[in-house]
Amino acid sequence: MAQGEALLLEALGNYERQMIEHGFRAVRLSLENMQRVHSEGLRRAFAKFALHLMNVVPVLKERFRSGR
């Protein structure tokens, strides 16, 4: 194998390792962001539903207002 070929293969190997590391980091970050968005969205939806329910059910509305 000629010297130029060996350097090329080494450079390609280094590039491939860097791209694999970069790809895995990007996928982890994307997954974390997706989980964060969905969990916050569900919490927000549940809170909105609970407040709406308290507003339309008189017993719940009264208890909420009185703090009991």
CHARMM internal coordinates of N, CA and C (Angstrom, degrees):
IC EDIT
DIST 1 N 1 CA 1.4576
DIST 1 CA 1 C 1.5324
ANGL 1 N 1 CA 1 C 108.20
DIST 1 C 2 N 1.2975
ANGL 1 CA 1 C 2 N 117.16
DIHE 1 N 1 CA 1 C 2 N 129.63
DIST 2 N 2 CA 1.4623
ANGL 1 C 2 N 2 CA 121.97
DIHE 1 CA 1 C 2 N 2 CA -178.45
DIST 2 CA 2 C 1.5269
ANGL 2 N 2 CA 2 C 109.45
DIHE 1 C 2 N 2 CA 2 C -72.34
DIST 2 C 3 N 1.3337
ANGL 2 CA 2 C 3 N 115.48
DIHE 2 N 2 CA 2 C 3 N 156.71
DIST 3 N 3 CA 1.4697
ANGL 2 C 3 N 3 CA 121.76
DIHE 2 CA 2 C 3 N 3 CA -178.64
DIST 3 CA 3 C 1.5263
ANGL 3 N 3 CA 3 C 111.96
DIHE 2 C 3 N 3 CA 3 C -57.34
DIST 3 C 4 N 1.3052
ANGL 3 CA 3 C 4 N 117.94
DIHE 3 N 3 CA 3 C 4 N -40.80
DIST 4 N 4 CA 1.4635
ANGL 3 C 4 N 4 CA 121.35
DIHE 3 CA 3 C 4 N 4 CA -179.85
DIST 4 CA 4 C 1.5205
ANGL 4 N 4 CA 4 C 111.69
DIHE 3 C 4 N 4 CA 4 C -63.46
DIST 4 C 5 N 1.3302
ANGL 4 CA 4 C 5 N 116.04
DIHE 4 N 4 CA 4 C 5 N -37.76
DIST 5 N 5 CA 1.4637
ANGL 4 C 5 N 5 CA 120.34
DIHE 4 CA 4 C 5 N 5 CA 179.29
DIST 5 CA 5 C 1.5243
ANGL 5 N 5 CA 5 C 110.58
DIHE 4 C 5 N 5 CA 5 C -67.07
DIST 5 C 6 N 1.3194
ANGL 5 CA 5 C 6 N 116.30
DIHE 5 N 5 CA 5 C 6 N -41.66
DIST 6 N 6 CA 1.4659
ANGL 5 C 6 N 6 CA 120.99
DIHE 5 CA 5 C 6 N 6 CA -179.17
DIST 6 CA 6 C 1.5261
ANGL 6 N 6 CA 6 C 109.64
DIHE 5 C 6 N 6 CA 6 C -63.31
DIST 6 C 7 N 1.3063
ANGL 6 CA 6 C 7 N 117.54
DIHE 6 N 6 CA 6 C 7 N -42.20
DIST 7 N 7 CA 1.4700
ANGL 6 C 7 N 7 CA 120.67
DIHE 6 CA 6 C 7 N 7 CA 179.20
DIST 7 CA 7 C 1.5275
ANGL 7 N 7 CA 7 C 110.72
DIHE 6 C 7 N 7 CA 7 C -65.84
DIST 7 C 8 N 1.3236
ANGL 7 CA 7 C 8 N 116.33
DIHE 7 N 7 CA 7 C 8 N -38.76
DIST 8 N 8 CA 1.4578
ANGL 7 C 8 N 8 CA 120.83
DIHE 7 CA 7 C 8 N 8 CA 179.10
DIST 8 CA 8 C 1.5321
ANGL 8 N 8 CA 8 C 110.38
DIHE 7 C 8 N 8 CA 8 C -64.21
DIST 8 C 9 N 1.3314
ANGL 8 CA 8 C 9 N 117.25
DIHE 8 N 8 CA 8 C 9 N -46.50
DIST 9 N 9 CA 1.4623
ANGL 8 C 9 N 9 CA 121.12
DIHE 8 CA 8 C 9 N 9 CA 179.64
DIST 9 CA 9 C 1.5262
ANGL 9 N 9 CA 9 C 110.96
DIHE 8 C 9 N 9 CA 9 C -62.73
DIST 9 C 10 N 1.3082
ANGL 9 CA 9 C 10 N 116.93
DIHE 9 N 9 CA 9 C 10 N -39.76
DIST 10 N 10 CA 1.4692
ANGL 9 C 10 N 10 CA 120.92
DIHE 9 CA 9 C 10 N 10 CA 178.12
DIST 10 CA 10 C 1.5344
ANGL 10 N 10 CA 10 C 110.20
DIHE 9 C 10 N 10 CA 10 C -65.14
DIST 10 C 11 N 1.3182
ANGL 10 CA 10 C 11 N 116.49
DIHE 10 N 10 CA 10 C 11 N -43.84
DIST 11 N 11 CA 1.4668
ANGL 10 C 11 N 11 CA 120.91
DIHE 10 CA 10 C 11 N 11 CA 179.24
DIST 11 CA 11 C 1.5294
ANGL 11 N 11 CA 11 C 110.52
DIHE 10 C 11 N 11 CA 11 C -63.74
DIST 11 C 12 N 1.3332
ANGL 11 CA 11 C 12 N 116.46
DIHE 11 N 11 CA 11 C 12 N -43.01
DIST 12 N 12 CA 1.4683
ANGL 11 C 12 N 12 CA 120.06
DIHE 11 CA 11 C 12 N 12 CA 177.94
DIST 12 CA 12 C 1.5238
ANGL 12 N 12 CA 12 C 111.43
DIHE 11 C 12 N 12 CA 12 C -63.55
DIST 12 C 13 N 1.3112
ANGL 12 CA 12 C 13 N 117.14
DIHE 12 N 12 CA 12 C 13 N -39.82
DIST 13 N 13 CA 1.4635
ANGL 12 C 13 N 13 CA 121.58
DIHE 12 CA 12 C 13 N 13 CA 177.79
DIST 13 CA 13 C 1.5268
ANGL 13 N 13 CA 13 C 111.37
DIHE 12 C 13 N 13 CA 13 C -62.47
DIST 13 C 14 N 1.3278
ANGL 13 CA 13 C 14 N 116.05
DIHE 13 N 13 CA 13 C 14 N -44.73
DIST 14 N 14 CA 1.4693
ANGL 13 C 14 N 14 CA 120.66
DIHE 13 CA 13 C 14 N 14 CA 177.92
DIST 14 CA 14 C 1.5267
ANGL 14 N 14 CA 14 C 110.69
DIHE 13 C 14 N 14 CA 14 C -62.52
DIST 14 C 15 N 1.3154
ANGL 14 CA 14 C 15 N 116.21
DIHE 14 N 14 CA 14 C 15 N -44.21
DIST 15 N 15 CA 1.4718
ANGL 14 C 15 N 15 CA 120.92
DIHE 14 CA 14 C 15 N 15 CA 179.32
DIST 15 CA 15 C 1.5294
ANGL 15 N 15 CA 15 C 110.33
DIHE 14 C 15 N 15 CA 15 C -61.39
DIST 15 C 16 N 1.3155
ANGL 15 CA 15 C 16 N 116.18
DIHE 15 N 15 CA 15 C 16 N -44.89
DIST 16 N 16 CA 1.4634
ANGL 15 C 16 N 16 CA 120.41
DIHE 15 CA 15 C 16 N 16 CA -179.31
DIST 16 CA 16 C 1.5288
ANGL 16 N 16 CA 16 C 110.65
DIHE 15 C 16 N 16 CA 16 C -61.23
DIST 16 C 17 N 1.3239
ANGL 16 CA 16 C 17 N 118.64
DIHE 16 N 16 CA 16 C 17 N -44.30
DIST 17 N 17 CA 1.4714
ANGL 16 C 17 N 17 CA 121.90
DIHE 16 CA 16 C 17 N 17 CA 178.71
DIST 17 CA 17 C 1.5201
ANGL 17 N 17 CA 17 C 110.89
DIHE 16 C 17 N 17 CA 17 C -61.65
DIST 17 C 18 N 1.3179
ANGL 17 CA 17 C 18 N 116.77
DIHE 17 N 17 CA 17 C 18 N -43.26
DIST 18 N 18 CA 1.4706
ANGL 17 C 18 N 18 CA 120.65
DIHE 17 CA 17 C 18 N 18 CA 179.19
DIST 18 CA 18 C 1.5283
ANGL 18 N 18 CA 18 C 111.12
DIHE 17 C 18 N 18 CA 18 C -63.76
DIST 18 C 19 N 1.3326
ANGL 18 CA 18 C 19 N 117.01
DIHE 18 N 18 CA 18 C 19 N -41.94
DIST 19 N 19 CA 1.4686
ANGL 18 C 19 N 19 CA 120.40
DIHE 18 CA 18 C 19 N 19 CA -179.19
DIST 19 CA 19 C 1.5344
ANGL 19 N 19 CA 19 C 111.35
DIHE 18 C 19 N 19 CA 19 C -68.35
DIST 19 C 20 N 1.3332
ANGL 19 CA 19 C 20 N 117.19
DIHE 19 N 19 CA 19 C 20 N -36.52
DIST 20 N 20 CA 1.4678
ANGL 19 C 20 N 20 CA 120.29
DIHE 19 CA 19 C 20 N 20 CA 177.24
DIST 20 CA 20 C 1.5262
ANGL 20 N 20 CA 20 C 109.54
DIHE 19 C 20 N 20 CA 20 C -64.62
DIST 20 C 21 N 1.3331
ANGL 20 CA 20 C 21 N 117.56
DIHE 20 N 20 CA 20 C 21 N -46.35
DIST 21 N 21 CA 1.4705
ANGL 20 C 21 N 21 CA 120.93
DIHE 20 CA 20 C 21 N 21 CA 177.84
DIST 21 CA 21 C 1.5246
ANGL 21 N 21 CA 21 C 110.42
DIHE 20 C 21 N 21 CA 21 C -60.15
DIST 21 C 22 N 1.3149
ANGL 21 CA 21 C 22 N 116.37
DIHE 21 N 21 CA 21 C 22 N -45.67
DIST 22 N 22 CA 1.4702
ANGL 21 C 22 N 22 CA 121.36
DIHE 21 CA 21 C 22 N 22 CA 179.69
DIST 22 CA 22 C 1.5266
ANGL 22 N 22 CA 22 C 110.31
DIHE 21 C 22 N 22 CA 22 C -61.26
DIST 22 C 23 N 1.3246
ANGL 22 CA 22 C 23 N 117.16
DIHE 22 N 22 CA 22 C 23 N -44.07
DIST 23 N 23 CA 1.4649
ANGL 22 C 23 N 23 CA 121.54
DIHE 22 CA 22 C 23 N 23 CA -179.81
DIST 23 CA 23 C 1.5204
ANGL 23 N 23 CA 23 C 111.83
DIHE 22 C 23 N 23 CA 23 C -61.80
DIST 23 C 24 N 1.3266
ANGL 23 CA 23 C 24 N 117.47
DIHE 23 N 23 CA 23 C 24 N -45.11
DIST 24 N 24 CA 1.4648
ANGL 23 C 24 N 24 CA 120.15
DIHE 23 CA 23 C 24 N 24 CA 179.22
DIST 24 CA 24 C 1.5280
ANGL 24 N 24 CA 24 C 111.54
DIHE 23 C 24 N 24 CA 24 C -64.92
DIST 24 C 25 N 1.3357
ANGL 24 CA 24 C 25 N 117.34
DIHE 24 N 24 CA 24 C 25 N -39.11
DIST 25 N 25 CA 1.4775
ANGL 24 C 25 N 25 CA 119.92
DIHE 24 CA 24 C 25 N 25 CA 176.42
DIST 25 CA 25 C 1.5267
ANGL 25 N 25 CA 25 C 110.70
DIHE 24 C 25 N 25 CA 25 C -61.96
DIST 25 C 26 N 1.3172
ANGL 25 CA 25 C 26 N 116.18
DIHE 25 N 25 CA 25 C 26 N -43.51
DIST 26 N 26 CA 1.4676
ANGL 25 C 26 N 26 CA 120.91
DIHE 25 CA 25 C 26 N 26 CA -178.98
DIST 26 CA 26 C 1.5340
ANGL 26 N 26 CA 26 C 110.85
DIHE 25 C 26 N 26 CA 26 C -63.63
DIST 26 C 27 N 1.3137
ANGL 26 CA 26 C 27 N 116.94
DIHE 26 N 26 CA 26 C 27 N -41.31
DIST 27 N 27 CA 1.4646
ANGL 26 C 27 N 27 CA 120.45
DIHE 26 CA 26 C 27 N 27 CA 179.63
DIST 27 CA 27 C 1.5269
ANGL 27 N 27 CA 27 C 110.18
DIHE 26 C 27 N 27 CA 27 C -66.63
DIST 27 C 28 N 1.3385
ANGL 27 CA 27 C 28 N 117.74
DIHE 27 N 27 CA 27 C 28 N -43.01
DIST 28 N 28 CA 1.4782
ANGL 27 C 28 N 28 CA 120.72
DIHE 27 CA 27 C 28 N 28 CA 178.01
DIST 28 CA 28 C 1.5227
ANGL 28 N 28 CA 28 C 110.80
DIHE 27 C 28 N 28 CA 28 C -60.55
DIST 28 C 29 N 1.3156
ANGL 28 CA 28 C 29 N 117.16
DIHE 28 N 28 CA 28 C 29 N -45.36
DIST 29 N 29 CA 1.4617
ANGL 28 C 29 N 29 CA 121.26
DIHE 28 CA 28 C 29 N 29 CA 179.80
DIST 29 CA 29 C 1.5224
ANGL 29 N 29 CA 29 C 110.85
DIHE 28 C 29 N 29 CA 29 C -62.89
DIST 29 C 30 N 1.3090
ANGL 29 CA 29 C 30 N 116.85
DIHE 29 N 29 CA 29 C 30 N -42.24
DIST 30 N 30 CA 1.4603
ANGL 29 C 30 N 30 CA 120.96
DIHE 29 CA 29 C 30 N 30 CA 178.90
DIST 30 CA 30 C 1.5278
ANGL 30 N 30 CA 30 C 110.55
DIHE 29 C 30 N 30 CA 30 C -62.49
DIST 30 C 31 N 1.3241
ANGL 30 CA 30 C 31 N 117.30
DIHE 30 N 30 CA 30 C 31 N -43.60
DIST 31 N 31 CA 1.4598
ANGL 30 C 31 N 31 CA 121.51
DIHE 30 CA 30 C 31 N 31 CA 179.37
DIST 31 CA 31 C 1.5328
ANGL 31 N 31 CA 31 C 110.81
DIHE 30 C 31 N 31 CA 31 C -63.59
DIST 31 C 32 N 1.3316
ANGL 31 CA 31 C 32 N 116.89
DIHE 31 N 31 CA 31 C 32 N -44.29
DIST 32 N 32 CA 1.4669
ANGL 31 C 32 N 32 CA 120.38
DIHE 31 CA 31 C 32 N 32 CA 178.10
DIST 32 CA 32 C 1.5254
ANGL 32 N 32 CA 32 C 111.02
DIHE 31 C 32 N 32 CA 32 C -60.36
DIST 32 C 33 N 1.3157
ANGL 32 CA 32 C 33 N 117.15
DIHE 32 N 32 CA 32 C 33 N -43.84
DIST 33 N 33 CA 1.4665
ANGL 32 C 33 N 33 CA 120.79
DIHE 32 CA 32 C 33 N 33 CA 179.28
DIST 33 CA 33 C 1.5222
ANGL 33 N 33 CA 33 C 111.31
DIHE 32 C 33 N 33 CA 33 C -64.71
DIST 33 C 34 N 1.3354
ANGL 33 CA 33 C 34 N 117.06
DIHE 33 N 33 CA 33 C 34 N -41.25
DIST 34 N 34 CA 1.4576
ANGL 33 C 34 N 34 CA 120.25
DIHE 33 CA 33 C 34 N 34 CA 178.72
DIST 34 CA 34 C 1.5261
ANGL 34 N 34 CA 34 C 110.66
DIHE 33 C 34 N 34 CA 34 C -62.64
DIST 34 C 35 N 1.3283
ANGL 34 CA 34 C 35 N 117.01
DIHE 34 N 34 CA 34 C 35 N -44.33
DIST 35 N 35 CA 1.4616
ANGL 34 C 35 N 35 CA 120.59
DIHE 34 CA 34 C 35 N 35 CA 179.85
DIST 35 CA 35 C 1.5269
ANGL 35 N 35 CA 35 C 110.62
DIHE 34 C 35 N 35 CA 35 C -63.99
DIST 35 C 36 N 1.3237
ANGL 35 CA 35 C 36 N 116.85
DIHE 35 N 35 CA 35 C 36 N -40.79
DIST 36 N 36 CA 1.4642
ANGL 35 C 36 N 36 CA 120.82
DIHE 35 CA 35 C 36 N 36 CA -179.93
DIST 36 CA 36 C 1.5313
ANGL 36 N 36 CA 36 C 110.58
DIHE 35 C 36 N 36 CA 36 C -63.69
DIST 36 C 37 N 1.3042
ANGL 36 CA 36 C 37 N 117.39
DIHE 36 N 36 CA 36 C 37 N -46.62
DIST 37 N 37 CA 1.4641
ANGL 36 C 37 N 37 CA 121.65
DIHE 36 CA 36 C 37 N 37 CA -178.79
DIST 37 CA 37 C 1.5214
ANGL 37 N 37 CA 37 C 110.59
DIHE 36 C 37 N 37 CA 37 C -62.84
DIST 37 C 38 N 1.3258
ANGL 37 CA 37 C 38 N 116.49
DIHE 37 N 37 CA 37 C 38 N -45.69
DIST 38 N 38 CA 1.4640
ANGL 37 C 38 N 38 CA 119.07
DIHE 37 CA 37 C 38 N 38 CA -177.59
DIST 38 CA 38 C 1.5180
ANGL 38 N 38 CA 38 C 111.96
DIHE 37 C 38 N 38 CA 38 C -69.06
DIST 38 C 39 N 1.3352
ANGL 38 CA 38 C 39 N 118.44
DIHE 38 N 38 CA 38 C 39 N -38.39
DIST 39 N 39 CA 1.4627
ANGL 38 C 39 N 39 CA 118.98
DIHE 38 CA 38 C 39 N 39 CA -179.20
DIST 39 CA 39 C 1.5262
ANGL 39 N 39 CA 39 C 110.04
DIHE 38 C 39 N 39 CA 39 C -70.04
DIST 39 C 40 N 1.3263
ANGL 39 CA 39 C 40 N 118.01
DIHE 39 N 39 CA 39 C 40 N -39.34
DIST 40 N 40 CA 1.4671
ANGL 39 C 40 N 40 CA 120.35
DIHE 39 CA 39 C 40 N 40 CA 177.52
DIST 40 CA 40 C 1.5211
ANGL 40 N 40 CA 40 C 110.40
DIHE 39 C 40 N 40 CA 40 C -66.89
DIST 40 C 41 N 1.3081
ANGL 40 CA 40 C 41 N 117.23
DIHE 40 N 40 CA 40 C 41 N -37.49
DIST 41 N 41 CA 1.4574
ANGL 40 C 41 N 41 CA 121.40
DIHE 40 CA 40 C 41 N 41 CA 178.62
DIST 41 CA 41 C 1.5142
ANGL 41 N 41 CA 41 C 111.71
DIHE 40 C 41 N 41 CA 41 C -64.27
DIST 41 C 42 N 1.3379
ANGL 41 CA 41 C 42 N 116.36
DIHE 41 N 41 CA 41 C 42 N -41.39
DIST 42 N 42 CA 1.4635
ANGL 41 C 42 N 42 CA 120.00
DIHE 41 CA 41 C 42 N 42 CA 178.73
DIST 42 CA 42 C 1.5296
ANGL 42 N 42 CA 42 C 111.18
DIHE 41 C 42 N 42 CA 42 C -67.29
DIST 42 C 43 N 1.3269
ANGL 42 CA 42 C 43 N 116.95
DIHE 42 N 42 CA 42 C 43 N -41.73
DIST 43 N 43 CA 1.4748
ANGL 42 C 43 N 43 CA 119.96
DIHE 42 CA 42 C 43 N 43 CA 178.35
DIST 43 CA 43 C 1.5180
ANGL 43 N 43 CA 43 C 110.16
DIHE 42 C 43 N 43 CA 43 C -61.85
DIST 43 C 44 N 1.3109
ANGL 43 CA 43 C 44 N 115.74
DIHE 43 N 43 CA 43 C 44 N -43.84
DIST 44 N 44 CA 1.4711
ANGL 43 C 44 N 44 CA 120.18
DIHE 43 CA 43 C 44 N 44 CA -179.82
DIST 44 CA 44 C 1.5268
ANGL 44 N 44 CA 44 C 110.41
DIHE 43 C 44 N 44 CA 44 C -63.09
DIST 44 C 45 N 1.3117
ANGL 44 CA 44 C 45 N 116.91
DIHE 44 N 44 CA 44 C 45 N -44.16
DIST 45 N 45 CA 1.4608
ANGL 44 C 45 N 45 CA 121.06
DIHE 44 CA 44 C 45 N 45 CA 179.73
DIST 45 CA 45 C 1.5217
ANGL 45 N 45 CA 45 C 110.93
DIHE 44 C 45 N 45 CA 45 C -63.93
DIST 45 C 46 N 1.3288
ANGL 45 CA 45 C 46 N 117.35
DIHE 45 N 45 CA 45 C 46 N -41.03
DIST 46 N 46 CA 1.4621
ANGL 45 C 46 N 46 CA 120.29
DIHE 45 CA 45 C 46 N 46 CA 179.42
DIST 46 CA 46 C 1.5235
ANGL 46 N 46 CA 46 C 110.66
DIHE 45 C 46 N 46 CA 46 C -65.74
DIST 46 C 47 N 1.3287
ANGL 46 CA 46 C 47 N 117.49
DIHE 46 N 46 CA 46 C 47 N -43.50
DIST 47 N 47 CA 1.4714
ANGL 46 C 47 N 47 CA 120.80
DIHE 46 CA 46 C 47 N 47 CA 179.22
DIST 47 CA 47 C 1.5258
ANGL 47 N 47 CA 47 C 110.17
DIHE 46 C 47 N 47 CA 47 C -62.61
DIST 47 C 48 N 1.3106
ANGL 47 CA 47 C 48 N 117.00
DIHE 47 N 47 CA 47 C 48 N -42.25
DIST 48 N 48 CA 1.4659
ANGL 47 C 48 N 48 CA 121.09
DIHE 47 CA 47 C 48 N 48 CA 179.32
DIST 48 CA 48 C 1.5274
ANGL 48 N 48 CA 48 C 110.53
DIHE 47 C 48 N 48 CA 48 C -63.37
DIST 48 C 49 N 1.3323
ANGL 48 CA 48 C 49 N 116.27
DIHE 48 N 48 CA 48 C 49 N -42.88
DIST 49 N 49 CA 1.4619
ANGL 48 C 49 N 49 CA 120.98
DIHE 48 CA 48 C 49 N 49 CA 177.85
DIST 49 CA 49 C 1.5327
ANGL 49 N 49 CA 49 C 110.67
DIHE 48 C 49 N 49 CA 49 C -62.39
DIST 49 C 50 N 1.3363
ANGL 49 CA 49 C 50 N 117.43
DIHE 49 N 49 CA 49 C 50 N -45.38
DIST 50 N 50 CA 1.4637
ANGL 49 C 50 N 50 CA 121.39
DIHE 49 CA 49 C 50 N 50 CA -178.85
DIST 50 CA 50 C 1.5237
ANGL 50 N 50 CA 50 C 110.71
DIHE 49 C 50 N 50 CA 50 C -62.09
DIST 50 C 51 N 1.3162
ANGL 50 CA 50 C 51 N 117.52
DIHE 50 N 50 CA 50 C 51 N -43.60
DIST 51 N 51 CA 1.4648
ANGL 50 C 51 N 51 CA 120.16
DIHE 50 CA 50 C 51 N 51 CA 179.31
DIST 51 CA 51 C 1.5299
ANGL 51 N 51 CA 51 C 110.78
DIHE 50 C 51 N 51 CA 51 C -65.87
DIST 51 C 52 N 1.3221
ANGL 51 CA 51 C 52 N 116.88
DIHE 51 N 51 CA 51 C 52 N -39.93
DIST 52 N 52 CA 1.4642
ANGL 51 C 52 N 52 CA 120.18
DIHE 51 CA 51 C 52 N 52 CA 177.73
DIST 52 CA 52 C 1.5304
ANGL 52 N 52 CA 52 C 110.21
DIHE 51 C 52 N 52 CA 52 C -63.74
DIST 52 C 53 N 1.3237
ANGL 52 CA 52 C 53 N 116.57
DIHE 52 N 52 CA 52 C 53 N -42.53
DIST 53 N 53 CA 1.4592
ANGL 52 C 53 N 53 CA 121.12
DIHE 52 CA 52 C 53 N 53 CA 179.40
DIST 53 CA 53 C 1.5319
ANGL 53 N 53 CA 53 C 110.41
DIHE 52 C 53 N 53 CA 53 C -61.64
DIST 53 C 54 N 1.3241
ANGL 53 CA 53 C 54 N 116.69
DIHE 53 N 53 CA 53 C 54 N -44.47
DIST 54 N 54 CA 1.4695
ANGL 53 C 54 N 54 CA 119.93
DIHE 53 CA 53 C 54 N 54 CA 178.13
DIST 54 CA 54 C 1.5190
ANGL 54 N 54 CA 54 C 111.27
DIHE 53 C 54 N 54 CA 54 C -62.06
DIST 54 C 55 N 1.2897
ANGL 54 CA 54 C 55 N 117.48
DIHE 54 N 54 CA 54 C 55 N -32.69
DIST 55 N 55 CA 1.4603
ANGL 54 C 55 N 55 CA 121.36
DIHE 54 CA 54 C 55 N 55 CA -178.44
DIST 55 CA 55 C 1.5307
ANGL 55 N 55 CA 55 C 112.12
DIHE 54 C 55 N 55 CA 55 C -73.03
DIST 55 C 56 N 1.3330
ANGL 55 CA 55 C 56 N 118.04
DIHE 55 N 55 CA 55 C 56 N -31.97
DIST 56 N 56 CA 1.4598
ANGL 55 C 56 N 56 CA 120.57
DIHE 55 CA 55 C 56 N 56 CA -176.29
DIST 56 CA 56 C 1.5331
ANGL 56 N 56 CA 56 C 113.81
DIHE 55 C 56 N 56 CA 56 C -97.35
DIST 56 C 57 N 1.3310
ANGL 56 CA 56 C 57 N 118.11
DIHE 56 N 56 CA 56 C 57 N -13.69
DIST 57 N 57 CA 1.4697
ANGL 56 C 57 N 57 CA 121.46
DIHE 56 CA 56 C 57 N 57 CA 178.10
DIST 57 CA 57 C 1.5241
ANGL 57 N 57 CA 57 C 107.35
DIHE 56 C 57 N 57 CA 57 C -105.19
DIST 57 C 58 N 1.3332
ANGL 57 CA 57 C 58 N 117.36
DIHE 57 N 57 CA 57 C 58 N 108.50
DIST 58 N 58 CA 1.4649
ANGL 57 C 58 N 58 CA 121.30
DIHE 57 CA 57 C 58 N 58 CA -174.14
DIST 58 CA 58 C 1.5329
ANGL 58 N 58 CA 58 C 114.59
DIHE 57 C 58 N 58 CA 58 C -54.08
DIST 58 C 59 N 1.3184
ANGL 58 CA 58 C 59 N 118.03
DIHE 58 N 58 CA 58 C 59 N -41.55
DIST 59 N 59 CA 1.4746
ANGL 58 C 59 N 59 CA 120.50
DIHE 58 CA 58 C 59 N 59 CA -179.60
DIST 59 CA 59 C 1.5266
ANGL 59 N 59 CA 59 C 110.60
DIHE 58 C 59 N 59 CA 59 C -61.73
DIST 59 C 60 N 1.3166
ANGL 59 CA 59 C 60 N 116.67
DIHE 59 N 59 CA 59 C 60 N -45.06
DIST 60 N 60 CA 1.4659
ANGL 59 C 60 N 60 CA 120.38
DIHE 59 CA 59 C 60 N 60 CA 179.21
DIST 60 CA 60 C 1.5237
ANGL 60 N 60 CA 60 C 111.11
DIHE 59 C 60 N 60 CA 60 C -65.81
DIST 60 C 61 N 1.3197
ANGL 60 CA 60 C 61 N 115.89
DIHE 60 N 60 CA 60 C 61 N -40.27
DIST 61 N 61 CA 1.4667
ANGL 60 C 61 N 61 CA 120.87
DIHE 60 CA 60 C 61 N 61 CA 179.93
DIST 61 CA 61 C 1.5226
ANGL 61 N 61 CA 61 C 110.21
DIHE 60 C 61 N 61 CA 61 C -60.50
DIST 61 C 62 N 1.3209
ANGL 61 CA 61 C 62 N 117.14
DIHE 61 N 61 CA 61 C 62 N -44.89
DIST 62 N 62 CA 1.4619
ANGL 61 C 62 N 62 CA 121.70
DIHE 61 CA 61 C 62 N 62 CA -179.74
DIST 62 CA 62 C 1.5323
ANGL 62 N 62 CA 62 C 111.12
DIHE 61 C 62 N 62 CA 62 C -65.40
DIST 62 C 63 N 1.3031
ANGL 62 CA 62 C 63 N 116.24
DIHE 62 N 62 CA 62 C 63 N -43.97
DIST 63 N 63 CA 1.4737
ANGL 62 C 63 N 63 CA 119.57
DIHE 62 CA 62 C 63 N 63 CA 179.04
DIST 63 CA 63 C 1.5327
ANGL 63 N 63 CA 63 C 110.32
DIHE 62 C 63 N 63 CA 63 C -62.84
DIST 63 C 64 N 1.2938
ANGL 63 CA 63 C 64 N 116.37
DIHE 63 N 63 CA 63 C 64 N -41.32
DIST 64 N 64 CA 1.4639
ANGL 63 C 64 N 64 CA 119.75
DIHE 63 CA 63 C 64 N 64 CA 179.16
DIST 64 CA 64 C 1.5197
ANGL 64 N 64 CA 64 C 110.87
DIHE 63 C 64 N 64 CA 64 C -62.88
DIST 64 C 65 N 1.3168
ANGL 64 CA 64 C 65 N 116.14
DIHE 64 N 64 CA 64 C 65 N -44.69
DIST 65 N 65 CA 1.4800
ANGL 64 C 65 N 65 CA 120.68
DIHE 64 CA 64 C 65 N 65 CA -180.00
DIST 65 CA 65 C 1.5191
ANGL 65 N 65 CA 65 C 111.97
DIHE 64 C 65 N 65 CA 65 C -65.42
DIST 65 C 66 N 1.3304
ANGL 65 CA 65 C 66 N 117.16
DIHE 65 N 65 CA 65 C 66 N -38.74
DIST 66 N 66 CA 1.4717
ANGL 65 C 66 N 66 CA 120.31
DIHE 65 CA 65 C 66 N 66 CA -177.04
DIST 66 CA 66 C 1.5114
ANGL 66 N 66 CA 66 C 112.36
DIHE 65 C 66 N 66 CA 66 C -82.48
DIST 66 C 67 N 1.3418
ANGL 66 CA 66 C 67 N 117.41
DIHE 66 N 66 CA 66 C 67 N -14.04
DIST 67 N 67 CA 1.4609
ANGL 66 C 67 N 67 CA 120.33
DIHE 66 CA 66 C 67 N 67 CA 178.66
DIST 67 CA 67 C 1.5187
ANGL 67 N 67 CA 67 C 112.39
DIHE 66 C 67 N 67 CA 67 C 81.43
DIST 67 C 68 N 1.3139
ANGL 67 CA 67 C 68 N 118.60
DIHE 67 N 67 CA 67 C 68 N 14.04
DIST 68 N 68 CA 1.4789
ANGL 67 C 68 N 68 CA 121.10
DIHE 67 CA 67 C 68 N 68 CA 178.50
DIST 68 CA 68 C 1.4965
ANGL 68 N 68 CA 68 C 111.41
DIHE 67 C 68 N 68 CA 68 C -91.49
END
COOR INIT
IC SEED 1 N 1 CA 1 C
IC BUILD
